[in-house]
Amino acid sequence: MPAQARNQVVRNGEIAVYHCWSRCVQRAFLCGQDSYTGDDYDYRRNWIEKLLEYQAGVFAVDVGNHSVLSNHMHLIARTRPDIAAEWSDEEVACRWKLAWPEWNPD
């Protein structure tokens, strides 16, 4: 079954809670010990948790809970358009730069 486009799921301007997930493909490992290659990717778990915490501070999203497993992760997120609506154009630009600090359009 094909997934729906985000603009069909997320309603603009509405506070809502979403269950998001992302999975690895082709036997790739997100975290833990890869039994096929023997490589240990457990260091990624802390990196992912810190990235979620950082991004929640940059965007108008609350992270309710998350779970990082060996080949996929789950996230409960609440959108906060009420908070984003209060941001000035300068605040939006600053947050853009925080989200993508290395972004260079040239």
N, C-alpha and C positions, 0 to 999 in steps of 0.2 A: 504494500500500500504506500503510495507516495505521500511524503510529508506536505503539509500546507505551508504556504509562504507566510513569513512572519507578519506581513501586513494584514493577513487574514486571521491571525491568531491574537496578536497584541493590538488592543484597541488604543488608539491615540488619545492621550489625555486622561486615561482611566487608571486608577490604582488597582493593581491586580497581582495575584500570586501565580507563579509559573514553576512547574517542575521541568528543569532543563537537564539534558544529559549529552554527553559526548563520548564516543567510543573509538578505540583504535581499530585499525583494519590490518589485514594480512599478517596475523600472528604477532603484531607489534605489542610491546608492553609499555604501559604508562608508568607503573610503579611495581616494585617487588622484583623477585628473582625470575628471570626468563629461563624456563626449563629447557628451551631449545638451544639457546646460545650460551647460557650460563651467566649472562650479564646481569648485574644488579642495578635496578633503576629506582631503588627506594629513596634516594636523595631527592627525586622529583616531587615526592609527596609534600615536603615542607615548602619547596619552591612554588607549587601550585596553590597551597593554602595562603602563602604570603601574597601571591599575585591576586587571588580572590579578595583578600582583605584590602589590598591597595586599590584595586579597581572599584570596589564598593565605596571607597572614600572619594573617588574621582567622579563617578557617575551617580545619578539619582536612583540608586538601587539598594535595597536592603537584602542581605544574605541571611536567610533564615537558618539553613542547614546545608551541609555538603558532605559528600562521601567520595573519597578517592580510592578506587579499587585498582586491581592489577591491569585491567585493559579498558576501563571506562570510569567515568565519574558522573555523579548526580549533584544537582544544585537546586535548592528551593530559593527563588528570588522574588522579591516584591518590587514592582516598578513604583517610582515616586514622582510622577509628573507635577504634583503640587509643589515639590521642592524645586524642581528644575524651572518651573514657571517664574520663580522669584529671582533667578539668576539674570544678571545684566549681560549684555553682549561681551563685555570684557571678561566676566566670570566664565562664560562659555568658552571663550578663546583660551583662557588660562587652563581650564580643565582639559581642553583638546590637547594642549601642549603637554600636560601631565600624563595624559593617556598614551600619547605617541611622541615621546621626547626626542627620538632620533629622526622623526619624519622631516623630510626635506623635499619640496615639490620640484626642485631643479634636477 
